[in-house]
Amino acid sequence: MTSAYHPMPGVPRDTTRRIGLLGGSFNPAHEGHRHVSLEALKRLGLDEVWWLVSPQNPLKAGDGMEPLATRLARARQIGRHPRIRVETPELALGTRYTLDTVRALRRAYPKARFVWLMGADILPQLGDWQGWRELFAAIPIAAFARPGWSYPALVSAAPRAFARYRIEAEAARMLASCEPPAWCFIPGRLDSHSATAIRAVRPPRVKAKGKTISDQSSPERGRQLPDRSQDTDALLALVNGKFVTLRVPYPTSFYAKGMDGRIDDPNGGWKGRGIWTTAGNRTPFHVEGGKGNLPKVVHFQMRPAPLAD
């Protein structure tokens, strides 16, 4: 029997277990993944949850992606639980897209009852997935509440397209036994852990490249600092007919995606100049602050160089 028929070591091919599938890059795995898994075991009446660590998510760039072995080892550490299995079945199955992986697992374990698990923040992204409509028809789906994602997730394209197949949270334990399409939104205690936020603050995996700038304020004049100009997001502003790049360094709990605002006195010199901007128009993309999170108004001082006096 080849490994393609047993992509999950130790699982008999004729298993009849109720199994939740949690797929992703796990770059890195965190307590939010564990929280969703434990909630799924309880709320959906599952026997197991499988973490499917993807060699490479087709919707994500390879830049900043930790090696598969590193991501797998951390996922096993975080997901340590007798009813959570952590594997890389796509390597054995030769699949890349979620739909293909689900179909292959159903062929490999035809008697198992699978449910696809996701955070509700993924629902608006489903329209970008390869064969997302076919995915709804291939496996029941459970979407778990995430900070800032309840109503915005439920009014996105995919949930609206399959609205008549939604079952209420009170009947969630039936989901694994339902014939797809069937899906459920599971409200509950929110966990604010985010792989994006973790990556934003962890040390870079490789030494930073690029030019250096002198730290004139240091007692050791001339000490060279790495140029972090690439560790930023940027906004283009039209000033006196010319485009100027305004950079917002990470991590600041503020991201320039959707950034807009006004500039103080444009004739005040750079020390008297700043930009007022809001992170409120797309708050869930900016801050995963949980329940009660409010829009922000932020004032940035504008400098001609990072270490300008």
SULZIVEN-V239782 format. One record per residue. RES is the residue in one small letter. SS is DSSP state (hx for helix, st for strand, lp for the rest). NEAR is the number of other ideal C-beta (glycine too) atoms within 8 Angstrom. D_LAST is the distance of its C-alpha to the last C-alpha in whole Angstrom. Layout:
BEGIN
RES;SS;NEAR;D_LAST
RES;SS;NEAR;D_LAST
END
This chain:
BEGIN
m;lp;3;69
t;lp;5;66
s;hx;6;62
a;hx;9;62
y;hx;8;64
h;lp;12;63
p;lp;14;59
m;lp;10;59
p;lp;5;60
g;lp;4;63
v;lp;9;63
p;lp;4;67
r;lp;8;67
d;lp;6;70
t;lp;10;67
t;lp;6;68
r;lp;8;64
r;st;13;62
i;st;16;59
g;st;17;55
l;st;14;53
l;st;14;50
g;st;9;48
g;st;9;45
s;lp;11;42
f;lp;14;41
n;lp;10;38
p;lp;11;38
a;lp;13;41
h;lp;11;40
e;hx;8;41
g;hx;13;42
h;hx;16;44
r;hx;12;46
h;hx;11;46
v;hx;13;47
s;hx;16;50
l;hx;9;51
e;hx;12;51
a;hx;17;53
l;hx;12;56
k;hx;7;57
r;hx;12;56
l;lp;15;58
g;lp;7;61
l;lp;13;59
d;lp;6;61
e;st;12;58
v;st;15;54
w;st;14;54
w;st;16;50
l;st;13;50
v;st;15;47
s;lp;11;47
p;lp;7;46
q;lp;9;44
n;lp;7;43
p;lp;7;44
l;lp;6;42
k;lp;9;39
a;lp;5;37
g;lp;6;37
d;lp;4;34
g;lp;7;33
m;lp;10;36
e;lp;8;37
p;lp;6;41
l;hx;9;44
a;hx;6;45
t;hx;8;42
r;hx;15;42
l;hx;12;45
a;hx;8;45
r;hx;11;42
a;hx;15;45
r;hx;9;48
q;hx;8;46
i;hx;11;44
g;lp;13;48
r;lp;6;50
h;lp;8;53
p;lp;3;57
r;lp;8;57
i;st;13;54
r;st;10;54
v;st;10;51
e;st;11;52
t;lp;11;51
p;hx;13;54
e;hx;13;53
l;hx;8;53
a;hx;10;57
l;hx;13;58
g;lp;6;56
t;lp;8;54
r;lp;7;51
y;lp;10;51
t;hx;10;51
l;hx;13;55
d;hx;10;56
t;hx;15;55
v;hx;14;57
r;hx;9;60
a;hx;12;60
l;hx;14;60
r;hx;12;63
r;hx;6;65
a;hx;12;64
y;lp;13;65
p;lp;6;67
k;lp;6;68
a;lp;12;65
r;st;9;63
f;st;14;60
v;st;17;57
w;st;14;54
l;st;12;51
m;st;11;47
g;st;10;45
a;hx;14;45
d;hx;11;42
i;hx;9;43
l;hx;14;46
p;hx;11;44
q;hx;9;43
l;hx;12;47
g;hx;9;48
d;hx;6;46
w;lp;12;48
q;lp;7;51
g;lp;8;54
w;hx;12;53
r;hx;7;56
e;hx;8;58
l;hx;15;56
f;hx;14;57
a;hx;7;60
a;hx;10;60
i;lp;11;59
p;st;14;58
i;st;13;55
a;st;17;53
a;st;14;49
f;st;13;48
a;lp;10;46
r;st;13;42
p;lp;12;39
g;lp;12;39
w;st;12;42
s;lp;9;45
y;hx;5;46
p;hx;10;43
a;hx;15;45
l;hx;10;48
v;lp;7;48
s;lp;12;47
a;hx;8;49
a;hx;12;51
p;hx;15;52
r;hx;8;53
a;hx;8;55
f;lp;11;57
a;hx;7;57
r;hx;4;61
y;hx;9;60
r;st;10;58
i;st;11;60
e;lp;7;59
a;hx;9;57
e;hx;4;60
a;hx;9;62
a;hx;13;59
r;hx;8;61
m;hx;8;64
l;hx;15;61
a;hx;14;62
s;hx;6;65
c;lp;9;65
e;lp;3;65
p;lp;10;62
p;lp;8;61
a;lp;11;60
w;st;15;56
c;st;15;55
f;st;13;52
i;st;14;52
p;lp;6;50
g;lp;8;49
r;lp;5;46
l;lp;9;43
d;lp;10;41
s;lp;9;37
h;lp;11;37
s;lp;9;35
a;hx;13;35
t;hx;6;32
a;hx;10;30
i;hx;11;31
r;hx;10;30
a;hx;8;27
v;hx;6;26
r;lp;6;28
p;lp;3;27
p;lp;6;28
r;lp;5;31
v;lp;4;30
k;lp;4;27
a;lp;9;25
k;lp;3;25
g;lp;8;23
k;lp;4;20
t;st;8;17
i;st;10;14
s;st;10;13
d;lp;12;11
q;lp;7;9
s;lp;5;9
s;lp;7;12
p;lp;3;15
e;lp;6;17
r;lp;8;15
g;lp;6;15
r;lp;8;17
q;st;8;17
l;st;9;16
p;st;7;18
d;lp;10;17
r;lp;9;18
s;lp;8;18
q;lp;7;22
d;lp;6;21
t;st;10;20
d;st;9;22
a;st;9;22
l;st;10;23
l;st;8;24
a;st;10;23
l;st;7;25
v;st;8;23
n;lp;3;25
g;lp;4;27
k;st;6;25
f;st;7;24
v;st;8;20
t;st;8;20
l;st;12;18
r;st;9;17
v;st;14;18
p;st;7;18
y;lp;9;21
p;lp;6;22
t;lp;6;21
s;lp;5;24
f;lp;10;23
y;lp;10;25
a;lp;10;24
k;lp;8;28
g;lp;9;29
m;lp;11;26
d;lp;6;26
g;st;8;25
r;st;5;23
i;st;10;20
d;lp;10;19
d;lp;6;19
p;lp;7;19
n;lp;4;19
g;lp;8;16
g;lp;6;13
w;hx;8;11
k;hx;6;9
g;hx;7;13
r;lp;12;14
g;st;9;15
i;st;12;18
w;st;11;21
t;st;10;23
t;st;12;26
a;lp;16;27
g;lp;9;31
n;lp;8;33
r;lp;9;33
t;hx;13;32
p;hx;11;35
f;hx;7;33
h;hx;12;29
v;lp;11;30
e;lp;11;33
g;lp;8;33
g;lp;9;37
k;lp;5;39
g;lp;5;38
n;lp;10;34
l;lp;6;33
p;lp;8;31
k;lp;11;27
v;st;9;25
v;st;9;21
h;st;7;18
f;st;9;15
q;st;7;12
m;lp;9;12
r;lp;7;9
p;lp;4;10
a;lp;6;9
p;lp;7;9
l;lp;10;6
a;lp;7;4
d;lp;4;0
END
